[in-house]
Amino acid sequence: MNVKCSHCGVVKELTPQVYKCPCGGAWEFIERNEFDLGLIDKNSYSIFRYKNFLGLEFDESTIDLGIGWTPIVKKKIIGYDVMLKMDFLAPTGSYKDRGTCITINILASQGVKNIVDDSSGNAGASMSAFANAAGMSADIFVPAYCSPAKKTQIKVYGSNIHLVEGERIRATEAAIAMLDEDHVYASHAYHPGFIMGQQTVAWEIWEQLLGKLPEAIIIPVAQGGNFLGMWYGFRRLLHDGHIKRIPKLIAVQSANVCPVVNAFLMGKKTVTPVMPANTVAEGVAVSNPVRGERILQAIYETGGFAIAVDDQSVIEAQSQLAKMGIWIEVTSATVIAALFELRGMLDKRETIMLSLTASGLKTMGVH
């Protein structure tokens, strides 16, 4: 499988040990097949419904836990017709199962037996589940402040969990320090399989809505896997003539850690790292996203924008959605807080989609 660097554009064969380009850029997949509607596997309701478009070099998946085809729920919120993409209804309670599933299947096809990843919790739980189901051993590095429920989830699947004191970046550094000939970095930030899997949410939305896409989609952004997956997926549909436009993609970050928002407000094309800081939205506490340039490109190309929300508004948003019967974790509630913040700025004649990314069952109690 050939991949290209998101930064310098060099094309290389993807190997397990070389997790990023020598220039420091992240690998991207190279699209192969045209999005031919006849190649959709209508008998499947997992992400492998779209296996013919993923460019995988193996015929059968090693592990498929059924991620995909999550429902869309329509609500009226502060006067807006809102569609909620319920991507927290996944095997491990997080949207990250889409990307993790493809990443682990690629690594399994390459004969990898031992993987390492770092995470604020959700990706670690997802990697733990899929890696162990595929017969791999997994070492997951997480910040010591990670939610107790997420720590338990990582361990229950059978992985080795390593708690790292300090900021989120320390977990990344500790994971990289463990790499050797036998331990491969299955990084959800760097591995191209992760965004490859995340494309499927765009294709699902398009199919489920019979081609009538929302005008805008609000998405939490840390490393930007979900955000970029949407962008790549919709771009594919646009390129092959199945849609006429891509929804405006709106990136949401915590006001405490918002490198993408800062760059967008200054009209930059690159992201400048920010100082690590604490936030209740721990899942978006990434101070230097490795695909920052691509995130900004997606915002600009779709006519979207980036917005920061404060901790108190996120806590209140989580509670308000819970009163509607939907319990999501705090990080996921950033999109509700953003909708409230954008009141009056978004046209109420337009339909807005909110990407709900992780279950409230992953955190203990309410804030």
Backbone torsions as a table, in degrees:
resi	resn	phi	psi	omega
1	MET	NA	119.5	177.2
2	ASN	-87.4	142.8	177.8
3	VAL	-131.5	163.7	177.7
4	LYS	-125.8	155.3	179.9
5	CYS	-81.6	132.9	-179.6
6	SER	-69.1	-17.2	-175.9
7	HIS	-100.6	-56.8	-175.0
8	CYS	-99.7	-12.8	175.7
9	GLY	84.5	1.5	-180.0
10	VAL	-64.4	144.7	179.6
11	VAL	-107.5	130.4	-178.6
12	LYS	-139.3	163.2	170.5
13	GLU	-79.8	134.7	-179.0
14	LEU	-73.6	121.0	176.0
15	THR	-122.3	147.8	-174.4
16	PRO	-60.5	-35.3	-173.7
17	GLN	-78.0	-25.5	-177.6
18	VAL	-99.0	88.3	-170.9
19	TYR	-80.2	-14.3	176.3
20	LYS	-145.9	165.5	178.5
21	CYS	-66.8	148.2	175.7
22	PRO	-55.1	-24.7	178.4
23	CYS	-77.7	-9.2	-179.0
24	GLY	102.1	-8.6	-179.3
25	GLY	-74.6	162.1	179.5
26	ALA	-91.4	144.4	178.7
27	TRP	-72.2	146.7	173.1
28	GLU	-124.3	149.7	176.4
29	PHE	-72.2	157.8	175.1
30	ILE	-110.6	119.3	-176.5
31	GLU	-65.2	145.2	-177.5
32	ARG	-117.0	-66.7	-170.4
33	ASN	-89.9	146.1	171.2
34	GLU	-63.8	147.8	-180.0
35	PHE	-78.4	80.9	-179.3
36	ASP	-87.4	118.2	-176.1
37	LEU	-57.7	-28.1	-179.7
38	GLY	-69.9	-13.0	-179.3
39	LEU	-94.1	0.1	174.0
40	ILE	-71.5	129.9	179.4
41	ASP	-83.6	93.8	-174.9
42	LYS	-68.3	-10.6	178.4
43	ASN	-87.3	-6.2	-178.7
44	SER	-112.5	140.4	175.1
45	TYR	-120.7	22.2	169.8
46	SER	-102.6	-178.2	179.3
47	ILE	-65.2	-17.0	178.5
48	PHE	-75.6	2.1	166.1
49	ARG	-56.7	-28.9	-176.2
50	TYR	-110.6	25.4	-174.6
51	LYS	-59.5	-29.8	-177.8
52	ASN	-73.1	-8.5	-180.0
53	PHE	-107.9	-1.6	-172.9
54	LEU	-90.0	-12.5	177.1
55	GLY	69.8	27.1	-179.7
56	LEU	-76.9	147.3	-175.9
57	GLU	-99.6	28.6	174.6
58	PHE	-141.3	150.5	-174.0
59	ASP	-80.7	-38.4	-176.8
60	GLU	-121.7	141.3	178.1
61	SER	-73.5	146.2	175.4
62	THR	-73.9	-38.8	-178.2
63	ILE	-144.0	132.5	177.0
64	ASP	-139.5	109.3	-178.9
65	LEU	-95.2	9.8	174.1
66	GLY	91.4	15.4	179.7
67	ILE	-66.7	138.2	176.3
68	GLY	128.4	167.3	177.7
69	TRP	57.1	41.7	176.4
70	THR	-71.3	146.3	-173.4
71	PRO	-72.0	163.1	171.3
72	ILE	-114.0	124.5	-178.9
73	VAL	-111.7	130.9	-178.6
74	LYS	-96.5	132.8	-179.8
75	LYS	-137.5	158.5	170.4
76	LYS	-106.6	113.9	-178.3
77	ILE	-126.1	123.1	-176.7
78	ILE	41.0	43.4	174.6
79	GLY	87.8	-4.7	-179.5
80	TYR	-98.2	141.6	169.3
81	ASP	-79.3	107.0	-173.0
82	VAL	-112.7	138.2	173.1
83	MET	-112.3	128.6	-179.4
84	LEU	-103.1	115.4	174.9
85	LYS	-84.9	110.1	-168.2
86	MET	-85.3	62.1	-174.9
87	ASP	-78.2	-1.0	172.9
88	PHE	-78.9	-10.0	178.0
89	LEU	-85.8	63.5	-177.0
90	ALA	-120.4	166.5	-177.4
91	PRO	-52.2	-38.7	179.2
92	THR	-106.4	11.8	176.6
93	GLY	79.9	20.8	-177.8
94	SER	-148.3	145.2	177.0
95	TYR	-57.6	-21.2	-173.4
96	LYS	-65.6	-13.3	177.4
97	ASP	-60.0	-30.1	179.7
98	ARG	-60.2	-54.0	-177.9
99	GLY	-71.3	-37.5	-180.0
100	THR	-63.2	-41.0	-179.2
101	CYS	-57.5	-47.8	-179.4
102	ILE	-69.4	-41.0	179.1
103	THR	-58.0	-49.5	-178.0
104	ILE	-66.0	-38.2	178.3
105	ASN	-65.1	-38.1	176.3
106	ILE	-64.5	-47.2	-179.1
107	LEU	-63.3	-39.2	178.1
108	ALA	-63.1	-39.4	179.6
109	SER	-67.2	-21.0	178.2
110	GLN	-92.8	3.4	176.3
111	GLY	83.2	14.9	-178.9
112	VAL	-70.4	136.9	-179.1
113	LYS	-114.1	-25.9	-175.8
114	ASN	-130.8	122.4	179.9
115	ILE	-118.9	155.6	178.2
116	VAL	-130.0	138.2	173.0
117	ASP	-148.4	160.6	173.7
118	ASP	-123.1	151.0	-170.2
119	SER	-163.7	158.5	170.1
120	SER	-86.7	-2.4	174.6
121	GLY	145.5	-56.2	-173.8
122	ASN	-68.2	-46.4	178.6
123	ALA	-64.4	-37.4	178.8
124	GLY	-62.6	-43.0	177.6
125	ALA	-64.2	-41.4	-179.7
126	SER	-65.9	-47.1	177.2
127	MET	-59.9	-40.8	-179.9
128	SER	-60.6	-46.2	-178.4
129	ALA	-63.8	-51.3	-174.7
130	PHE	-71.9	-38.4	-180.0
131	ALA	-64.3	-47.4	-179.1
132	ASN	-67.4	-35.9	176.7
133	ALA	-65.0	-27.0	178.7
134	ALA	-89.4	4.1	177.9
135	GLY	83.4	16.7	178.5
136	MET	-96.4	159.9	167.3
137	SER	-95.7	148.9	-176.8
138	ALA	-136.0	134.2	172.6
139	ASP	-113.7	118.3	-174.8
140	ILE	-115.0	124.0	-179.7
141	PHE	-103.2	125.2	-179.0
142	VAL	-133.2	153.6	174.0
143	PRO	-61.7	144.4	-179.2
144	ALA	-59.6	-26.6	-178.7
145	TYR	-80.0	-0.4	-179.1
146	CYS	-53.7	145.9	179.4
147	SER	-50.9	133.1	177.8
148	PRO	-55.3	-37.8	179.9
149	ALA	-63.8	-38.6	179.1
150	LYS	-69.4	-38.5	176.6
151	LYS	-60.7	-45.2	178.8
152	THR	-61.3	-42.2	-178.9
153	GLN	-62.6	-42.8	178.6
154	ILE	-59.7	-43.4	-176.6
155	LYS	-72.1	-36.7	-172.9
156	VAL	-64.9	-26.6	178.5
157	TYR	-76.1	-16.5	176.0
158	GLY	114.0	10.2	-178.3
159	SER	-88.2	162.5	171.9
160	ASN	-88.0	122.9	-179.2
161	ILE	-105.7	134.8	-179.2
162	HIS	-119.6	117.7	179.9
163	LEU	-90.4	128.9	-174.8
164	VAL	-119.2	123.9	178.8
165	GLU	-73.2	152.4	176.1
166	GLY	98.8	-164.1	-176.5
167	GLU	-68.7	166.4	-178.4
168	ARG	-54.5	-36.9	-176.2
169	ILE	-63.0	-25.7	-179.1
170	ARG	-65.6	-32.8	177.2
171	ALA	-66.3	-38.8	176.6
172	THR	-62.6	-46.2	-179.3
173	GLU	-61.9	-40.1	180.0
174	ALA	-67.5	-38.6	178.7
175	ALA	-64.7	-45.4	-179.4
176	ILE	-63.5	-34.9	179.9
177	ALA	-64.6	-21.9	-178.5
178	MET	-84.3	-14.1	-174.0
179	LEU	-65.5	138.3	174.5
180	ASP	-154.2	-164.5	-177.0
181	GLU	-63.5	-26.1	-175.9
182	ASP	-99.9	-14.5	-177.1
183	HIS	-117.4	120.0	-174.7
184	VAL	-104.2	140.1	179.5
185	TYR	-81.9	104.8	178.1
186	ALA	-92.4	58.6	-171.7
187	SER	-73.2	121.9	176.2
188	HIS	-69.5	-14.4	176.6
189	ALA	-83.2	-37.5	-173.3
190	TYR	-102.6	-34.5	-170.9
191	HIS	-68.6	129.2	-177.2
192	PRO	-65.8	-23.9	179.0
193	GLY	-62.0	-27.5	-177.6
194	PHE	-65.8	-50.8	179.5
195	ILE	-70.4	-30.7	175.5
196	MET	-56.2	-45.0	178.4
197	GLY	-69.1	-34.2	-178.1
198	GLN	-69.3	-20.3	175.9
199	GLN	-56.6	-30.6	-172.1
200	THR	-61.4	-25.2	-179.9
201	VAL	-67.4	-35.2	177.4
202	ALA	-64.8	-43.7	-179.1
203	TRP	-66.5	-37.6	175.8
204	GLU	-61.9	-47.9	-179.4
205	ILE	-57.0	-44.6	-179.9
206	TRP	-61.8	-44.8	179.9
207	GLU	-68.8	-46.4	-175.8
208	GLN	-64.2	-31.8	-179.0
209	LEU	-96.8	11.1	177.5
210	LEU	54.2	37.7	175.7
211	GLY	86.3	-7.6	-178.4
212	LYS	-92.0	90.3	-173.3
213	LEU	-80.2	153.4	173.6
214	PRO	-66.5	160.3	178.4
215	GLU	-74.0	-30.1	-178.4
216	ALA	-146.8	151.4	175.8
217	ILE	-129.4	128.0	179.8
218	ILE	-102.3	127.3	-169.3
219	ILE	-137.1	132.8	172.9
220	PRO	-66.5	142.6	-177.8
221	VAL	-130.4	124.5	170.3
222	ALA	-120.7	-88.3	170.7
223	GLN	-80.7	-14.4	173.0
224	GLY	86.1	18.3	-178.2
225	GLY	-61.6	-46.4	179.5
226	ASN	-67.6	-43.4	-179.6
227	PHE	-60.0	-49.0	-178.5
228	LEU	-72.9	-33.2	175.8
229	GLY	-59.9	-44.4	176.4
230	MET	-58.2	-47.3	-176.6
231	TRP	-61.9	-50.1	179.4
232	TYR	-61.5	-42.4	-178.9
233	GLY	-63.4	-46.0	179.1
234	PHE	-69.5	-35.0	176.9
235	ARG	-61.1	-38.4	179.1
236	ARG	-62.5	-45.4	179.2
237	LEU	-64.1	-38.4	178.8
238	LEU	-66.0	-45.5	-178.5
239	HIS	-60.2	-37.7	-176.8
240	ASP	-93.0	10.0	170.2
241	GLY	82.0	16.7	-178.2
242	HIS	-88.9	-20.1	175.7
243	ILE	-135.5	160.8	-178.8
244	LYS	-100.8	-15.0	-179.6
245	ARG	-155.6	160.2	173.6
246	ILE	-102.8	137.0	177.0
247	PRO	-57.2	150.6	172.7
248	LYS	-62.6	126.6	-179.9
249	LEU	-99.0	121.2	-176.4
250	ILE	-111.2	117.3	-178.4
251	ALA	-90.9	133.9	179.0
252	VAL	-118.2	132.9	176.4
253	GLN	-133.6	166.2	174.7
254	SER	-74.6	141.1	177.6
255	ALA	-61.3	-22.0	180.0
256	ASN	-78.4	-27.4	-178.2
257	VAL	-141.7	93.0	-172.4
258	CYS	-138.5	62.1	-178.7
259	PRO	-63.9	-35.9	179.9
260	VAL	-69.3	-43.0	178.9
261	VAL	-61.1	-44.3	179.5
262	ASN	-58.5	-46.1	-178.7
263	ALA	-64.9	-41.8	-179.8
264	PHE	-63.2	-44.4	-177.9
265	LEU	-64.6	-25.3	177.8
266	MET	-94.8	3.1	177.9
267	GLY	70.3	23.8	-177.8
268	LYS	-82.6	161.1	175.3
269	LYS	-104.0	-7.3	177.4
270	THR	-127.5	156.0	-178.5
271	VAL	-99.2	132.1	174.1
272	THR	-95.8	128.4	-179.4
273	PRO	-58.2	148.2	175.8
274	VAL	-113.2	166.5	177.5
275	MET	-70.8	136.8	175.8
276	PRO	-58.7	146.9	179.4
277	ALA	-153.7	160.4	178.6
278	ASN	-81.9	146.0	175.0
279	THR	-155.5	149.3	176.6
280	VAL	-66.0	-25.3	177.7
281	ALA	-86.2	67.9	-171.7
282	GLU	-61.0	-25.4	-177.5
283	GLY	-70.7	-15.8	178.1
284	VAL	-112.5	17.2	-177.9
285	ALA	-85.2	58.0	178.2
286	VAL	-110.1	117.7	-172.5
287	SER	-86.4	-13.4	-178.1
288	ASN	-151.0	78.9	-177.9
289	PRO	-62.0	134.2	-173.9
290	VAL	-70.3	-20.6	178.4
291	ARG	-111.0	34.7	-176.7
292	GLY	-56.0	-41.3	-179.8
293	GLU	-61.3	-42.1	-179.3
294	ARG	-67.5	-38.6	178.5
295	ILE	-59.8	-46.6	179.0
296	LEU	-63.9	-40.3	178.6
297	GLN	-59.9	-43.0	179.8
298	ALA	-63.8	-39.7	177.9
299	ILE	-62.0	-50.6	-177.1
300	TYR	-64.1	-43.8	-175.4
301	GLU	-67.3	-29.5	-177.6
302	THR	-95.7	0.2	-177.7
303	GLY	72.7	22.2	-179.6
304	GLY	-87.9	-161.9	177.2
305	PHE	-161.2	-179.5	-178.7
306	ALA	-126.5	141.7	-176.9
307	ILE	-140.0	143.9	177.4
308	ALA	-107.7	142.7	179.0
309	VAL	-126.8	145.2	-176.9
310	ASP	-86.6	163.8	-174.1
311	ASP	-59.1	-43.2	-177.1
312	GLN	-63.7	-39.7	179.4
313	SER	-67.3	-32.8	178.9
314	VAL	-68.9	-42.9	178.8
315	ILE	-61.8	-43.8	178.7
316	GLU	-64.8	-38.1	180.0
317	ALA	-65.9	-41.4	177.5
318	GLN	-58.2	-44.5	-179.4
319	SER	-65.4	-40.8	-178.5
320	GLN	-66.2	-39.8	178.7
321	LEU	-69.9	-34.3	177.7
322	ALA	-60.4	-36.2	178.8
323	LYS	-68.4	-14.0	173.9
324	MET	-93.5	2.7	176.8
325	GLY	95.6	9.4	-177.2
326	ILE	-122.1	118.5	-174.1
327	TRP	-109.5	107.5	-179.8
328	ILE	-118.0	161.0	178.8
329	GLU	-74.7	167.4	-172.5
330	VAL	-60.4	-44.0	-179.6
331	THR	-57.0	-42.8	179.9
332	SER	-64.3	-30.2	-178.6
333	ALA	-70.5	-8.5	176.8
334	THR	-58.4	-30.2	-178.2
335	VAL	-72.0	-32.5	175.8
336	ILE	-68.9	-44.2	177.4
337	ALA	-59.5	-38.6	179.2
338	ALA	-65.1	-40.2	178.5
339	LEU	-60.3	-44.1	177.1
340	PHE	-61.9	-41.0	-178.7
341	GLU	-65.3	-32.6	-176.2
342	LEU	-89.6	5.4	180.0
343	ARG	-53.2	126.5	-179.6
344	GLY	93.4	-20.0	179.6
345	MET	-92.9	-27.8	178.3
346	LEU	-96.6	140.6	-178.7
347	ASP	-71.9	123.7	-178.3
348	LYS	-71.9	-7.8	173.6
349	ARG	-81.3	-11.7	-179.2
350	GLU	-94.6	156.0	177.3
351	THR	-97.2	132.4	-178.0
352	ILE	-113.2	134.1	173.7
353	MET	-107.7	138.4	175.8
354	LEU	-114.3	129.1	178.4
355	SER	-88.6	109.6	178.7
356	LEU	-93.8	112.6	-161.2
357	THR	-100.4	-22.1	-176.9
358	ALA	-153.3	149.2	-175.1
359	SER	-75.9	145.0	174.8
360	GLY	-67.5	-16.6	178.4
361	LEU	-69.1	-11.1	179.0
362	LYS	-81.4	-10.6	178.5
363	THR	-121.0	153.4	-175.7
364	MET	-94.0	115.5	175.1
365	GLY	72.7	-165.8	178.5
366	VAL	-116.7	160.8	-178.3
367	HIS	-89.0	NA	NA
